[in-house]
Amino acid sequence: MELIRSNRTENLADALASLIRREPLGAFQNEVIVVSSRGMERWLTLALAERLGVWGNPSFPFPRAVIEEVLERALGASEKASAYSPDRLKWTIARLLEESAPQKLRVYLGAEPDPDRVLRFADGLSAVYDDYVVYRPEMLADWAKRPSASWQSELWHRVAQALGPQDLASRIRQALPRLRSDQRIDDLSFERLHVFALETVPPLFVELFDALSHSVPTTLYVLEPSREYLGDVLPSAEGPASSDGHTFLSSVGRLSHDFQQVLLSVDRSLGRQVEVYEAPKRTSLLSSLQADMFEFRSTPAPADRPVQSPLDSSMTVHACAGPMREAQVVYEAVQSALEEDSTLLPEDILVMAPNLEAYAPVFRAVFGQEGRHRIPYEVHDRLTREDARFYDDFVAVLEVLGSRFSVLDLLRLIDADSMRADFRFSPEERARLTELLAAAGVRWGIDAAHRTELEFPAEPMHTWKAGFGRLFLGFASSTQDSAVFNGLLPRGAPSLEDAALVARLSRLGETLFEAQRQAREPQTMGEWTELLVQLCRSLFSEDDEWSPAVRVIREALGSLKESAEQSEYSGSLSLKTIRRELAGLLQRETPAVGFLRRGVTIAELVPLRPVPFRLVCLVGMDEASFPRADRRLSFDVTRDSPRPGDRNQRHDDRHAFLQAILCARDRLIVTYGTPSSGSRQSASPSPLLWELRDAVNRYYQGPDGAPLLEPVVHPRHAFDATYFDGSATFQSSSRRHLQIAEALRQPPDERTRVELLAETGEQAPVVSTGELASWLWNPIASFIDRVLLARFDESELYEPTMAVTQASPLDKSLLGNAALRAGLRDDALREFLEAAPEFPDGTWGALERQALAQELADLNWRADELQTHPTAESELLSVELDGLVLEGRVDGLFPEQRLVKRFTKAGRRAELAAWVEHLLLQAATGTRRRTNLVLRGERQRASLISFAPPEDPWQLLGTLLEIYGECVEKPVPLLESASRLFAQHYRPEDRRKAEKSARTELRSLCGRDARLAYALGSFDAFGDERWMEAFEQAALAVYRPLFEHRSEP
């Protein structure tokens, strides 16, 4: 076996290309190059193509795949060999545990082990056994012959008896004699073997490659950080630090230390050894650090430390307030680097994060932002796959089947692009469905039986079945209809578009409801496969775009079924277990893509990916995230007795950090997160950053002895003014952020936000009494809603997922008025309220219904006292003033009076609306009838308000319509109850009481109404004389006549 060593991946690629050029294979023969990652495969493909020009037919397997092929050719095919793969082994372990678990495990698994718990435990144990096969083969061989007292030994002995000595380690031991005998292995897919840029290989694999080299030319291309032998260097965590050698490399180079010890075990059998090292040139701080590690140079005396240039930016550390700011800082650094160096390409830049799942969305947001200079980029994760959405959508369906079926659960599914066309909804349709479902009272649960399954009371009120019934009833009748049908009230909007929308959602719901009914009980793997394949056909599109992904799902389900059946596992599994198994299998079968495809590569920080880039950025390097904790299970024996070559997540991360430093050719940028504003959490950089900073300052110094690698603490916002003041430290090229910074520097506009609203309204030729009352009650809110079409009401964005806890005051008002309009009393009223979904379930809902019924009964009793005729009439009235028509339906008409019942309290908009209708009645009919208004009072007692006939209703109506015309053009300062209270307490000789009452009420209104709060902002309305004058005039014009004709008998 030949060995080629280097500290640079490019030099190893040169050596490989030279060999291929010098000794080319036949046109139809594979050039097999073993790699450690798909990222290395991608880089090496491009590197060899660049060096060789045109070449083809390469193969880039992982080490284990090559070993499996060699063993199959040397020993023959074995059906039992695949049974030792972790995906298959866990089913065998689960079967053995369910049959008879070792005594020490029975306490953990229980007397009657739950299949889900057993399989989850078997999943972790199979991975541990697989590591033992590679790193502790002699221990498993002893266990297979004679088990020790440990439960792991006992269980492995039973596994070996069931499957035979066909694990990877046993087969390697069987094949080694033949491989070392120089006897040729026939039918291999390769004539020679290249093992490229591996920085660590299990000792067992090295032994096999060494034996294979007797019959197949095998070359190991080994990447090492230093030309010195590190096998004797004691890692700093295992003993006192040595004064000899590079302390930082000794600390983080554990994998290199272990691998050199492994290679030493086959040193005597090695053939040609070639060294193609290249000492880094000391042109910057970064290259100097790399050179000192390459030479394994000891720490110099303080006086001998070389002084670095203050302009050196080859290594920088940045502290940023959260992932979004880190992405923004990296974007600016990348753009600046591209502008400064015309030879630098986006493909020469790598960004890595320990937790890519958390950082990928913010990088997509920053690098993909419209309206700025676009830098091409690619995120190396599963979401970059074109079919990734389908797999996530399918797993999401399985999550919904095991959920409470809340509104939000189902609405998440209808966003999926992979769904069938009739199950896909546009954003507008989704928003409309949210409104309809909220109106129908849907919260969670399929029906009462489903709620019972979840150990909740069998309350059907807020379930999907009841909600769909209300919506379809609303289409068949009217949403204003108070008639109860099968315990349901109509809800929603009676339009064809809404009905079609609800019908589509109902079909999706019924498909899921039926699947949930079938999936609620545990089933065998075969039964699950049949059910989920059918569900896939029912929900997802199988057109050309998604058919490959559908095929992968079916193959994954078939693979799970086959593994279980071949392992003779016949247990029944829950939906939760099937979802976990399928998600894990899809994660493995659909790996991440996007490495070196185009532009800047954004990838996860993982070891064994020594790909060189000119600019390397490490983000998310804070103490809590990196290095990550060791993931090995507590019973893994390799934790307590480590050997050279063992894998350890923390050691791997430390080596990945070293790799990033060594693979950066020109520049290294490191960022870490600091607490955001108001956060109580503390955040510190990774300990590795402290080690790096300490090492840099031990070996080098800044001008006048200044410390190096000090973190640059960035402002919390990208639009901070410091980025645009010409500072060399903080720079930004964002025009948008510059505009925001300039706007923040400007003094605030003295005009109120009300005055800044656009004058775009147009007065309609016909206005209803209700619309006129709305504009007069709150012109600012009406202008924002109807003219500007802006939305401030957060309730419109609310997607109900939790149970109803109480009926809101608005809901009670709407229900009360509906009951009054329909004339519901006694049993009819009780049935109506019991069918209303606005109330909570259970006893609390019954108490709220009872209280509302009592209030309605008292209000009806008070109105009955005033009613002098058996029936009231209703008329549609209208008048015309100055070309504007005011119309409205006036109800409760009797010969001598108008009697109106409203389920609201005095002083609200309903009272103003009744006053407007009172004026219309006088003007349109010419009769002088009093209006008696029966309203809710205090302590569930009704109150009575009476309006006397005015002398000149036309003049009063004309004033109101004139104000309405001004409101439509530009908001008039009429502020609901604040204006009403001002007019009520107004005295010409002393306005202080009126102003105080209005000011207090306005403060309360702004706390409840986001539109008023936005429009007024921090403006002191009552401190502005001009505004106060307009407020006084409008309030007195609208409300003084009302109070002059109002009485409370």
N, C-alpha and C positions, 0 to 999 in steps of 0.2 A: 504494500500500500504506500502510495506516494503522499507526501505532505508538503503543501505550499502555504507559507505563513506570510501575513502582511498586516499592517495597521490600517490600510485603506481598502475599502471595497472595490474602488476603481482598479487598483493594481491586481487584485484577484481576478477581476473581469478581464483585464489585459492578458493575464496568464492563461485563463480559460480560452479566450479567443485565439491566442497564439497556438495553443495545442490543437484546437479545432481546425485552424487554417493549415497547420503543419501536417496533421494526420486526419484528413477528412473521412467521414464515414460514407457509406453508399447512399444514394439518393433516397432509398426507401427504408433506411435504418433510422431508428430514433436516437437522438442525442439526449440521454437521460441525465438530468441535472437535479439532484435532490436539494430542495430549499426548505427553509423553516417557516415561510409565510407567503401568502399570495402577493403581498406588497413587494417582497424580494423577487418573486417570479415576474411581476410586471416590470420592475426596474431592470432586471437582468435581460429580459427580452429586448427592451429598448437599447440597452448598453451593447449587447452582442450584435444587434442589427446595425448599430452605428459603427461598430468596429469591423464587422465582416461584410458590410454592404447588404447583399442578399443571402439569406440562409433560411432554412425551414426545417420542419419535422422535429421540433424540440418537444420534450416532455419534462414537466416540472412536478414530480410527485413529492409527497412528504416522506420522511424517513421510514415511517411505519408501513406505508404502502409498498415501498420497495422491498422491505424485509418480508412482508407477507408473500409477495411474488416469489422471492428467492426460496422461501420455505416450502411453498407449494410445489415448485419445480424440483426441489431437492428431496422432499419427503412424499410428494404426492398430495392430491387434494384430500381434505379432511372435512367432513360435514360438522364434526364437533368443534373445529377450530373457531368458527364464527360464533359458536355459543358462548365463548369467553369474551366477546366484545361487550363493553359496558351496557349497550342498549339491549342486548340479549341476556346478559348475565343477571341483570336485576330481576327479570321475570323468574329465573331459576331460583334465585335467592328468596324471592317472595314466596314461591311455592314451598320451598323447604321450611321457611319460617312459619307458614300457616299450618304445615303438617306437624312440625314439632320444633319450637324455638328453643335455643339453649337456655338453660335455667336462669342465667344472669340477665337474659334479655326479656324474660317473661314479665318482670316487674315493669319494664319500660313499655312493652307492647300490650300488656294486659293479659288476663286469663283467656279471653276470647278476642284475639287480635283483630282489630279493624283493618280490612283489606287496604283502605286508603293509607292508613298509618304505616302498615307493613311495606307497601310499595314505595312510599316516600323514604323510608329507612333503607330499603334495599337499593334504591337509586344512589344514595350517598355511599353505601357500603360497596357497591359494584365499582364505583370510581376509585375508592380506596384500594380495593383488591387489584384493580388495573394498574395502579401505581406500584403496588407491591410486585406485580409481575415484572415490571421494568426495573425497579430500583432495589427490590429485595427478593430476587428469584430463589436464592438458596433457602430462605425462610419458608417460602411457600412449598418448596420441594420437601422440606422436613415435615411441614404440617400435613401434606398429602400422604406421607408415609405413616406418621404416628402423631396424632394431635396432642397438643399440650393442654394445660389446664384452662387456657384462655378461651372465651367464647368465639373469638375470631378464628382461632386454630380449629376448633370443633366444627364450625360451620364450613370453613374451607375444605376440610377433610371430606365432608359430605358432598360438597360441590365437586371435588375431584373424583369421588366415587361415582357420582351421577354422570359426569361429562367425560371422564377419562383424562389422561395426561396430555391434553391438547391445548393447553394455554400457551401463550407466545413464548414464555421462558422455557418451558419444557420442550417445545418444538425446536427452539434455537439450540438447546443442549443436544438434542438428537441430531441436528443438522451439522453441527460444528465439525465432527470428525470427517464427514464426507467433504465439507468445504475446504478443509485443510489438507486433503489428500491429493490436491492438484487434479482431481477428476473433474472433467468439464460438466457443467450444469447445462442441460439442453433446454431449448425452447424459452430461454429468457428473452425479454423484449428489448434487451440492450446488449451491445457488444462491449461497452465500457461504462463506467459509472463515475460521475462527478458529484461529490458532496460539497455544496458551495456555501461558504460564509457562515457556517454554523459556529456559534460561540459556545454552545453547550450541547452535548449528546450524552444520553444515558450510557454508563459503562457497558451494559449488555449490548447495545447497538454498536458501539465502537469495536467490541470483540467480534461481532458478526461481520462488520465491514472488513476488519482485518483478515478474518478467515476467508471471506469472499474474494479478497484480492489475490488469493492463490490461483484462482481460475478466471477471474474477470478483472481487467485493469481498473483499479479504483484509486481515485485521487481525492484527498481531503483538502479543501481550501479553507484554511483556518484564519479567522479574523481575531487579532489580539491587540489590546490597547498599547502594549509596550513590547520592545524587542528583548527586554529582560525576562528571565524566568520568574513567574509569580507564584509557582506552586509552593514555594517555601515561605511565602509571605503570610504571616498570621493576620487574618482580618481583625480590625481594631475592636470589634465586639467580643472577640474571644481571648483577648490577652492584652497586655500592656503595649501601647503604641511604640513602634521602633523608630529610632532616629534616622535609620537608613531607609532610603527610598521615598517615594512620593506618598505622603500621608493620605491625601484625598483618594488616590487610586487604590491604596491599600484598604481604605474604608469601603468604597463602593464597588470594587472589582472582585467581589466574592465569586461570581460565576466564572470569570477568567481564571481565577486561582484554582477552582475546583476542576475546570476542564483541562488545565495543563497537568494536573495530577492524574486525570483519567488517561490522557494521551501518554503519559510516562509509563503506564502499565503495558502499552504495546510498543514502546520505543525500540525494543530489540528487534522486532519483526518489521519495522518500517524500512521501506526502500529509500528512494531518492527523496531528500528533503531540500526544499528550495525556499529561500527567504527573499521576498520582494518588498521589504520595508521601505518606507519613504519618510524621512524626518520632516515634520512640519517646519515651514519657514517662520521665523519669529518676526512677523510683520505687524502683529496686533496683540492685544491682550489675550484674545481667544486662541490664536495660533501659538503664542508663547506657552499658554497653559497646556495645550495639546502636546507641544514639543517637550515640556518638562515631564509630562506623564509618559510620553514615548521613551524618554531617556531614564525614567524612573528616578528622577533627580531628587536628592534629599533637600530638606528645607535650608535655604541659605541663611547666613547671619543677617540680622536686621540691616546692617550697613551695606550689605552686598545685594540687597534687593534692587532690581532694575526699576527705573522710574518710567511710568507709562505716560503717554501723551494725554493731556486733558481733552483732546479732540477725539480720542479713541472711543468709538461707539460699537465695537465688535461684541461686547457683552453688556447688556443692560437689564435691570430688574425694575418692574413697575408694579406699584400697589394701586389697585382700582376698586371702586365701590361696586362690586358684584359682577356677574358674568357679562351683562350687557356692556358695561364700561370696559371690561377687558377686551371684548370683541371690537369695540370702537377704537381703543388704543392700538390694538394690533392692526386694524384696517389702516389707520393713519400711518403707522410705521411701515407697513407694506407698500402703501402708495408712495410714501416719501422715498423708500429705497428704490422703487421702480423708476421714479423720476430722476433720481440722482445717478443711477447707473443704467445706461442704455443697453448694456449687455445682459442685465438681469431680466429673466423672464418669469412670469407667474408660475410656470412649471418648475422653477428652481426653488420654490418656497414651500415649506412644510409647517403646518400648524398642528400641534398635538395637545390633547387634553386627557387627563386621567379618567374623567367621566364625560365621555363624548355625548351621551344621551342628554345631559343637562346643558351642554354647550352648543350642540348642533343647531337648535332652534335660534339662538341669538346670533350665531354666525350667519345663518341663512337670512335673518332679518337685516343684519348690517351689510353683508356683502351683496345681498340681493336687492338693496334699497333702490327704489326708482329716483330719478332726478339727480343722480350724482355720477361721477366717473365710475364706471363698472369695471371691477377686476374679476376676471373669470375665476371660478372656484369650483371645487367638487368636494362634497362631504363623503368620507369613506365610512358609510354605515349602511344598515339594512334599508333605511328609508330612501336611500338613493336608488335602490332597485326599482325597476318599473313595476314589478309585481308585488312589492312589499305591502302596498296598501291592501291588496286582496287578503293576504295572510292575516294582517292585523284586523281587518274587517271580519274575517271568519272567526277568529278568536274572540272578538268583541261580541259576536252573536252568541257564542257559548257562554260568555260572561253574563249576558242578559238573561239567558235561560236559567241561570242559577241565582239571579238577582230578585229583588222585590218587584221588578217591573215598574219602576218609577217613570214619570214622564221623561225625565232627562235621559234615562237608560235607553228608551226607545228613540228619542230624538237624535241621539248620537248616531244611531244606525242609519237614519235616513240621509245623513251627510255622505255616506259611502258611495264613491263612484263605481264600485264594482257590483253594486246591487243591480237587479233587473230593472229595466227602464221604468216599469210602473211602480217600483219601490224607491225610485230616486226622486228627490224633491229639491226644487230650487231654493235659494235663500229666502226669497219672498214667500214661497209656499210654506217653508218651515216657520217663518215668523207668523204667518196667518194661522197655522196649525197650533202654535203656542197659545195664541189668543183664544182659539176655539176650545182647546183642551182646558185652559184656565176657566173659561166661562162654563164649561160642562162639569167642573169640579173634579176632574181626574187628578189623583195624586199618586197612588201606587196600588199594586195588586191587580191580578187578573179579574177575580171575582171573590165572593165571600169564602168559597172553598179554598182558594189559593191563600187567602189571609190566614185561614185556619191551619193550613200546612206550615206556615211560618210562625205558628204559635201565637197568633193575634186573634182577637175576637172576630167573629164572622160578620163583619160590617160591610155591606156591599155598596154603601153610599158613594165612596170616592174611588171606586175601582174602574178599570177600563171598560168592562162590560156595561156598567151603568152609564159611564160617560158617553160611549158610542150610542147607547139608547137615547140619551137626551139630545145628542146632536142630530140624529136621524129624525127624532120626534120634532125638533125645531124646524127641520126642513118640511116635514109633512103637515105641520100646523103653522104656528107662529111663535116666535120667541116671546111675544107679549101675552100669549095664551096662558091662563092660570089653571087650566084644567089638568088634572093629574091622570096619567095613563100608566097603569101597572106600577104605581109607586114612583113614576118619573115625571119631571117637569121638562118642557121643551127648552133647549138652550142653543146658542149659536146663532148664525145668520141664515135665514131661509133663501139662499141663492143657489143656482145650479153649480156655479164654480166651487162654492164651499162644499156642497154635497158630493161632488166628484172627488174633491180633495180628501174628505173624510172617508169616502168609500175606499180609496186607495190605501189610506193608512189602516183602515179596518181590515182589509185583506192581508196586509203585512202583519197586523196584530194577530189575526186568526191563525196564520201560519206559525207564528212564534208560540201562540198559546197552545196549539196542538203539539208542537215539538216539546214544550215544557211539560205537558202532561205525560208524554212518553219518556222524558228524560229525568223525571223526578225520582224514579226508583233505580237502584244500582243494577247494572246489567253486565253481561260478559263482553269481552272485547269484540267478539264477532257481532253481537247485537248492536253495540255502539257503532261499529263501522257501517252497518246497514242503515242505521238511523241517520247518521251524520252525512253520509253520501246523498241520501234522499233530501235532507235539509239543504245541502249545497245546491242541488238541482232546483229546489223550490225558490231559493232566495237570490242566487247569483247568476249573473249573465255568463253565457258560454260562447260569446262571440269571439272573433279572432284575437281581440285584445287580451281577453282574460282566460281563454281556453288553456294556455300552458299552465297558468296558476291553478286553475281548477284541477288539472291533471296532477299537479304536485300535491294538492290536498288529498286527492284520492289515493295517490301512491303512499303518502305519509300514513293515512289511515290503514291502508293495506299492510304497510310495514309494521305498524304497531300490532295489528291482528296476527300477522305471521310470526312475529317475535314471541307473542304470548302463546300461540298454539304450539310452536316448535319447542318452547320451554315447558310444555304441558301445564301451563297455568290456566286454571278454569274459574278463578274467583270472579265475583261480581264487583264492579268498580262504580264509583259515583261520578257524576258529571264533573265535579271539581277536579278529580284525579285525571279524568280524560282530557280536560282542558289543559292541565299542567303538562301532561305527557305530550300532547300534540303541540303545544306552544314551544316546549323544549326541542322537540324533533324538528319543527319548522325553523327554529333559530339555528340549528346545526345544518339543516339541508339548504338554507337560503342565506349564505354568508354575505358579509358586507361587500360592497363594490364601491368604486370611485377613486381608488388609489392610482395616482399618476394618469388619470384619464384626460384631464384638461385643467389648465389653470392651477391656482393654488390648491394644494392638497390639504384637507382638514381631516385628521384621523385621530384615533384613540392612541394614547401613549401606552404601548405594550413592548415587552422585550422581544429580542430575536428579530428585529426589523432594522438591520444596520444599513439603511439606504442613505446615501449622501445627498445633501441639499446645500445650496449656497446660503440660504437663510432659514433658520429653524426657530420657531416660536413655541414656547411651552406655556400653556395657560392653565388656570385653575390649580396652581401649585401652592395651595395653602396646607396648613398643618393637618386639618381634618381629612383631606382628600388624598394626600400623597406623602410618603409611601403608604400603600394600603396594608391593612392587617393581613396576617397569614390566614388563608381560608381553609386550611386543612382541618378536618374534624378532630374532635378531642381524643378519640380513640385511635387515631392514626399513629402507629408506632414510630414513623419517621420523624415525628415532631420531637420526641425525647432522645432519639439516637440518630442524629443527622450524619450523612456520609457525603463525600464529594459527589456532586452531580444531582443531589436531591433538589426538587423544586420547592420554592418557598416564595409566596406572593410578595413579601416584603423585600426579599433579596432580589427578586425579579425586577421590582420597581426601581430599586437602587441601580441595578445594571442598566435598565432602560434610561435612566437619567444620565448615566455615564455615556451610553450610546448616543444620546441626543447631543451631548457636548462634542463627542468625537466626530459625529457625522455632519456637524455644522462647518461648512468650509469658509464662509466669510463672516457670518454674524449669528449671534444667539440672543434671542429676546425671551425673557421670562416674566410672566405676570402672575399675580396672586390676588385673591379677593380680600377686601377689608369690609367691616360692617357697614351696612347702609345706614342712612340717617334715621335715628330713632331706634336702631336695633340695640338690644342689650347683649348680644353675643360678641365675644372677642374673636378676632381672627389673626392668626400669625402665619408667616410663610412656612413652607415645609422645612423640616429639619435639614433636608438635603441642601436647601438654599443657604442655610446658615453654615453648613459644612463647606459649601463651595465658596461662599464669601470669606470665610476664615482662611481657607487654603489660598485664595487669591491674595489676600493681604499678608499672608506669611511669605509668599514668594515675590510679590511685587508691591510697589507703592506709587501713590500719585505724587504730583508736584508738591514740594514742601512737606512730604510725608503724609499727605491727605489720604484717608481710607478710600478704597476702591469698591465698586459694585454696591454703592449705596442705593437703596430703593428710591425711585422717583414716585412720589405720592401725588396722584392725579386728582384734580377737582372732582366733585361728585357728579357734575353734569358736563356733557360734551360741548355745551354752549356757554361754558364759563368764559368770562372776558379775558382771563389770562391766556387763553389759546390764541388770541388775536391781538396781543399787545406787542408782538415782535420778539417775544422771549425765545431763546434758543432751546430751552428745555421743553416748553409746551407749545406745540404747533398743531394746527388743524387746517385742512383744505376744504372743509364742508361749507358751501355757500349758505345752506339752510341754517346751520348752527351759527354762522356769522350774522345772518339776519335776525335770529332770535337774540343773540348777544347785543346787537345794536338796538333792538326794540327795548330790551331791558334797561339800557342806558338812558333812554329817553324819559323825560319827566312825564308823569301821568297826565292824561287828558283831563281837563277841568270839566268837560261835559259829562253828564251821567250816561250810563249805558242805555238808558231809555232814549235819550236824545240821539245816540249813535245808531239806533236801529233804523234800517232802511225804510224810506217812505214809498212802499210799493203796493199798498192796499187799494182796492177799487170798491166803491160802494155798490152793493147789489140793488136792483130796482125794487125787489120785494124782500121784506124782512119779516120774520116771524116774531111773535112776542117772546118766545123762549130765547131766540138768538139775540134779540135786543137786550133782554135781561142779562144774558151772559156777558155781552160787551160792556154793559154799564156796571156790572158787578166787578169785573176785573179786566179792563181793557188791555193791560200789559200781557196777561196770560193768553187772552184771545188773539192778540196780535201775533204773539210768538207761535201759537198753535196753528192759526188759520192763514196767516199771511206769510210769515217766515217759514212755516212748516218745520220748525225745529222741535225736538223732543227732549224733554228733561225728566219725564216721568220714568223712574227706574222700574216701576212695576210692570211696564211694558216689556222689559227685558227679562223679567222673572220667569223661570221655568219651574213650576211647582214640583217638588220632589218629596217634601215632608208632609206629615199629616196636618190637617186643619186643626188649629188649636182654639180659635174663636172666630166668630163672625165679625167682620169689620163694621164700623159705623156706617160706611157707605152701603155695604151689603144689606144691613138691617133697614136702612132707609129705602133702598130699592124694593126689597121684599114687602115692607110695610105699605109703600105706595101702590105696589101691584095688587096687594090684597084689598086695599081701599077702593081702587078702580074697579075691581071685579066684584065688590060687595060681599066678600067672603066673611062668614061668621061661623062660630061654633064648630061643628064637625068638619065643615068644608074648609074652614081656616086651619084647623088642626091638621087635616090631610095635606093641605098645601104646604104648610111649614115643615111637616115631616118629610116631604119629598124634596125640599130645597137643599141642594148640596153645599150651600154656603156655611152651614153649621157644622161643628165638629161631631165626631162620633161619640157614642156612649152617653153617660149621665150628664156630662157637661153640656153637650148639645141639646139634650132634653130640657135642661134648666134654661138655656138661652131661648129655646122655642117658647117655653112657658112664659117667660118674662115678656117676650115680644107679643105674644097673644094677649096678655093682660093689658099691655099698653094700647093695643089696637081696640080691645073691647072698651076701655075707658074713653078713647077718642070717639068711637062710634056712639057711645052713650051720650057724650056731650053734644055731638052733632044732632042726635035724635031729638034732644030737647029743643033745638032751634028750628027743626024742620016742621013747617006748617002744612005742607002738601005731601001727598004720598010719593010722587015721582018728580024728578028734576029733568030739565031739558038741557040740550047741548046745541050750540050754534057756532057756525064758522063765520066770523065777523072780519071785516076789513075796512080800513079808511085810507085815504090818500092825502098826503100833505107834501106840497112842493115837489111833486113828481115821484115821491117815494111811497110805496104801498106797505102798510103795516097790517098783517093778518094773523089770525090765531083762532083756535077752537076754544071756546069758553064754555065750560061745563058747570053743573050745579046751579042752573038758572031756575028761579022760582018767580012768580009774579011780583012779589014785593022785595025780594032780596036775591043775592047770589050766595050760596052756601058751599064752601070748598073745604075738603079734608085733605091735609097733607101730612105725611109722616116725617116731619122735620121740625126743628125748633125755631122759635122766633129769632129774627135778626139774620137769618140765612138768605141765600139767593132766592129760595122759594117765595119768601115774603116780597122781595122786589119784583119777582115775576108776577105774583098776584096783584100787586099795585099797577103794573103795566097793563095786565088784562082788565083790571078795574077801569082804567082810563079808556081802554079800547071799547069796553062795554058801554060806557056813558056816551062816548063820541059816536059810535056806530049806530046805537039804538035810539039815542035821544032821551032815554028814560033815566030817572034819577033813582037808581037802586043801590042799596047798601051792599057791600061785600063783607060777609062774615067768614073768617078764615080760622078753622079749627086745627091746631097744631099740637105737637108733642110739648108737654110741659115738664116741670121738674118733678122728680120722685114719681114717675109713671102717671102723672096727672095731666090731662089735656088742658091746653090754654086756648083762649079765644082772642082774636084780633079783629077789629072791625074798621073798614074804610068807609068814610062818609062820601057822598057824591060831591065832586068839585063843581065850582061855578063855571069854569071854562076848561073842560077836559082837552079841547083842541089845542089850546095854548100850552098846556103842560106836556101833551104828546109832542108838540112841535119842538119844545126845548129838549126833550129826551132824544128825538130823532136828529136834531142838530148836533148834539154831543156824540151820538153814534157815528155820524158822518166824520167828525174829527177823529174819533177812535180808530176808524178803519184806515185813515190816512197816516196817523201817527198816534202812538199810545198816549192817552190822556191820564193824568195822575188820579185815577179813581182806584182805591185800594181796598176793595171788599169791605169788611166790617170796620176797618180803620176809618174809612170815609164816613161810614154810617154813624160810628160813635162820635166823630168830630161834629157832624151835623146835629146829633142828638144833644150834645153838651155845649153847643156853640151859644155864646152870648156876646153881642156886639161890644159891650163895655168891658168884657174880660174873656179873652180867648185862651187863657193859660190852661184851664181845666180841659177844654176841648183838645188842645194840642197835646197835653200829657196823655190823655186817654188814647188818642190816635197814635202817638209815638210808641206807647207800650204795646198796643195791638199790632202795629206794623212789625215790631221786632218779633213778635210771636208768629206772624204770618210768614216772614222771611225764613223762619226756622222750619215751616211746614211746606212751603212752596218754593221749589228750586228755581222756578221761572222768575219770581219776584226777587229772590236772592241774587240771581245773576244780573237782572236788569238794573237793580239799584247798586249792587256791589258794595263798596265801602262808603258810598256817597251819603252824607248827612242830609237827608231830605228836608228835615224841619229846620235845618240851619241855613238853608238857601232861601233868600227872600223871594226871588222870582218863582222858584218851584213851589214855595208855600202859598203864594198868591194863586197859582193855577190850581193847586190842590183844594184850597178853600172854595174857590168859585165853583169847581166841578162838584164837590161834595154837597154844597148848599143847593146847587141847581137840581141835583137828583133827589136828595133826601129831605130837604126842608119841606117841600109840598107833601111828601109822604107822611112826615110826622105831624104836619098840620091837620091832616085828615084821618089820622090813625088814633084809635082808642082801644083800651083793653077793658071791656065791660066786666 
